[in-house]
Amino acid sequence: MKKNTPDQYQEIRDAVRALCAEFPDEYHRKIDHERGYPEAFVDALTKAGWLAAMIPVEYGGSGLGLTEASVIMEEINRSGANAGACHGQMYNMGTLLKHGSKAQKDLYLPKIASGEWRLQSMGVTEPSTGTDTTKIKTTAVKKGDRYVINGQKVWISRVQHSDWMILLARTTPLAEVKKKSEGMSIFMVDLRLAEKTGMTVRPIANMVNHETNELFFENLEIPAENLIGVEGQGFKYILDGLNAERALIAAECIGDGYWFIDRVTKYVSERVVFGRPIGQNQGVQFPIAEAFIEIEAANLMRYKACALFDANQPCGAEANMAKLLAAKSSWEAGNACLQFHGGFGFATEYDIERKFRETRLYQVAPISTNLILSYIAEHELGLPRSF
Ligand SMILES: Cc1cc2nc3c(=O)[nH]c(=O)nc-3n(C[C@H](O)[C@H](O)[C@H](O)COP(=O)(O)OP(=O)(O)OC[C@H]3O[C@@H](n4cnc5c(N)ncnc54)[C@H](O)[C@@H]3O)c2cc1C
């Protein structure tokens, strides 16, 4: 087992661990098998206030920073659960907090903090444009006191378990803007109302138990007051939220990584083959030790990214690097864990194959490792733009 040296977040860790302990492996295994949603778990996290950690105290939250939020997400994944069911609320709220008007904050934040409303969804990705976000084709056209939305989104998560979604749409055609990142705006979409008035939801069955969907918009009308911030500046706002998302997902991967390390070190210490514990063989020790070193290194970058975000400093490079390092290290740890459990790693009752699938996602979503590398090459190293 990895040594658990107490840190300054120990109180948060202990409290989240205690809550998570009420939802043992069997609970998450059953939900995964049924492709269900962990309602009771998310409700318990909400009631205990953990999902409102970043909401200021005056709106009913705890007023904590991204660093503390990341510790909460890390502990959820480290317990064997998957924060993918509820992490959206943490970073979506950040967008509202930083760029919403006072009236919007007054309306949404207390209800999100109390758990009356969930803000778990963010609609950015589109089928025909993929990672090339500035080419999105979903449009929002202003007509009087409303915006009319037309277009399509894909891979939009937690729509069926959220009340609101933050939607990115083009308000000025690409051909009419000076910079391609201009002319996009973000909106709050009332999901249940939208389903009755122009939005169709089609679930996508996928490798992980991650509730995600295709969305089709046909003349969906939303009130103009649901626009967040200034029209045309939405891409800038969404980037802020994406940095928070990357740092939080890095923390989740780190939680996964420690979970794999704990499981595999225990198993290889106990499993005896050829008359000795398999963990006595260096061929078994080294991949585990290497993955552990990588997780520890990713952890440092995750704290750096969170500290910069909390200090309102630019953190694009650090958030991206943390996400890349953490996703790779949890995958390495998962691989070692699966490998050294031999055949038992494939048995669902060990939960390793489930966590293995869950952590693999983070090398593709919310941004692929290749796109992070190209961001660092261009923005940190000054290499020529490749696209
Ligand atoms: C389970 C799941 C949940 C998701 N949830 C959400 C959500 O809630 N909201 C949302 O908006 N989106 C969501 N996504 C979408 C996710 O963010 C995208 O899948 C991801 O950004 C990659 O986009 P894409 O699938 O269109 O891949 P593409 O853009 O088609 O890229 C495919 C692959 O090609 C490579 N590639 C592409 N361009 C380049 C390049 N220029 N250089 C080098 N390599 C390149 C990369 O390896 C990439 O993985 C989710 C996805 C999944 C699978």
The ligand as a MOL file (V3000), in Angstrom:
LIG
                    3D

  0  0  0     0  0            999 V3000
M  V30 BEGIN CTAB
M  V30 COUNTS 53 58 0 0 0
M  V30 BEGIN ATOM
M  V30 1 C -17.4450 9.5370 -22.7320 0
M  V30 2 C -17.2540 10.9030 -23.3220 0
M  V30 3 C -17.8410 12.0040 -22.6990 0
M  V30 4 C -17.7160 13.2850 -23.2540 0
M  V30 5 N -18.3740 14.3410 -22.6600 0
M  V30 6 C -18.4020 15.5420 -23.2950 0
M  V30 7 C -19.2090 16.6220 -22.7880 0
M  V30 8 O -19.8610 16.5060 -21.7470 0
M  V30 9 N -19.2410 17.7850 -23.4860 0
M  V30 10 C -18.5430 17.9660 -24.6490 0
M  V30 11 O -18.6330 19.0390 -25.2340 0
M  V30 12 N -17.7680 16.9700 -25.1700 0
M  V30 13 C -17.6830 15.7710 -24.5210 0
M  V30 14 N -16.9060 14.7440 -25.0320 0
M  V30 15 C -16.2070 14.9410 -26.3030 0
M  V30 16 C -14.6860 14.9880 -26.1460 0
M  V30 17 O -14.2980 16.2110 -25.5780 0
M  V30 18 C -14.1070 14.7440 -27.5480 0
M  V30 19 O -14.3770 13.3890 -27.8920 0
M  V30 20 C -12.6470 15.0220 -27.5960 0
M  V30 21 O -12.4180 16.3990 -27.4130 0
M  V30 22 C -12.0600 14.5920 -28.9530 0
M  V30 23 O -12.8340 15.0950 -29.9970 0
M  V30 24 P -13.3470 14.1210 -31.1640 0
M  V30 25 O -13.9400 12.9230 -30.5350 0
M  V30 26 O -14.1860 14.8840 -32.1150 0
M  V30 27 O -12.0020 13.6830 -31.8610 0
M  V30 28 P -11.3160 14.3180 -33.1430 0
M  V30 29 O -11.2070 15.7920 -33.0220 0
M  V30 30 O -11.9750 13.7520 -34.3390 0
M  V30 31 O -9.8690 13.6820 -32.9930 0
M  V30 32 C -9.6670 12.2640 -33.0280 0
M  V30 33 C -8.2210 11.9740 -32.6460 0
M  V30 34 O -7.3900 12.4880 -33.6740 0
M  V30 35 C -6.2240 13.0440 -33.1290 0
M  V30 36 N -6.1010 14.4420 -33.6320 0
M  V30 37 C -7.0930 15.2830 -34.0410 0
M  V30 38 N -6.5800 16.4380 -34.4770 0
M  V30 39 C -5.2470 16.3400 -34.3620 0
M  V30 40 C -4.1490 17.2130 -34.6520 0
M  V30 41 N -4.3400 18.4390 -35.1550 0
M  V30 42 N -2.9050 16.7610 -34.3880 0
M  V30 43 C -2.6950 15.5250 -33.8840 0
M  V30 44 N -3.6780 14.6700 -33.5770 0
M  V30 45 C -4.9360 15.0680 -33.8350 0
M  V30 46 C -6.3200 12.9500 -31.6150 0
M  V30 47 O -5.5750 11.8450 -31.1590 0
M  V30 48 C -7.7690 12.6760 -31.3510 0
M  V30 49 O -7.9600 11.8370 -30.2260 0
M  V30 50 C -16.9760 13.4600 -24.4560 0
M  V30 51 C -16.3640 12.3490 -25.0650 0
M  V30 52 C -16.5000 11.0840 -24.5320 0
M  V30 53 C -15.8770 9.9130 -25.2540 0
M  V30 END ATOM
M  V30 BEGIN BOND
M  V30 1 1 1 2
M  V30 2 1 2 3
M  V30 3 2 2 52
M  V30 4 2 3 4
M  V30 5 1 4 5
M  V30 6 1 4 50
M  V30 7 2 5 6
M  V30 8 1 6 7
M  V30 9 1 6 13
M  V30 10 2 7 8
M  V30 11 1 7 9
M  V30 12 1 9 10
M  V30 13 2 10 11
M  V30 14 1 10 12
M  V30 15 2 12 13
M  V30 16 1 13 14
M  V30 17 1 14 15
M  V30 18 1 14 50
M  V30 19 1 15 16
M  V30 20 1 16 17
M  V30 21 1 16 18
M  V30 22 1 18 19
M  V30 23 1 18 20
M  V30 24 1 20 21
M  V30 25 1 20 22
M  V30 26 1 22 23
M  V30 27 1 23 24
M  V30 28 2 24 25
M  V30 29 1 24 26
M  V30 30 1 24 27
M  V30 31 1 27 28
M  V30 32 2 28 29
M  V30 33 1 28 30
M  V30 34 1 28 31
M  V30 35 1 31 32
M  V30 36 1 32 33
M  V30 37 1 33 34
M  V30 38 1 33 48
M  V30 39 1 34 35
M  V30 40 1 35 36
M  V30 41 1 35 46
M  V30 42 1 36 37
M  V30 43 1 36 45
M  V30 44 2 37 38
M  V30 45 1 38 39
M  V30 46 1 39 40
M  V30 47 2 39 45
M  V30 48 1 40 41
M  V30 49 2 40 42
M  V30 50 1 42 43
M  V30 51 2 43 44
M  V30 52 1 44 45
M  V30 53 1 46 47
M  V30 54 1 46 48
M  V30 55 1 48 49
M  V30 56 2 50 51
M  V30 57 1 51 52
M  V30 58 1 52 53
M  V30 END BOND
M  V30 END CTAB
M  END
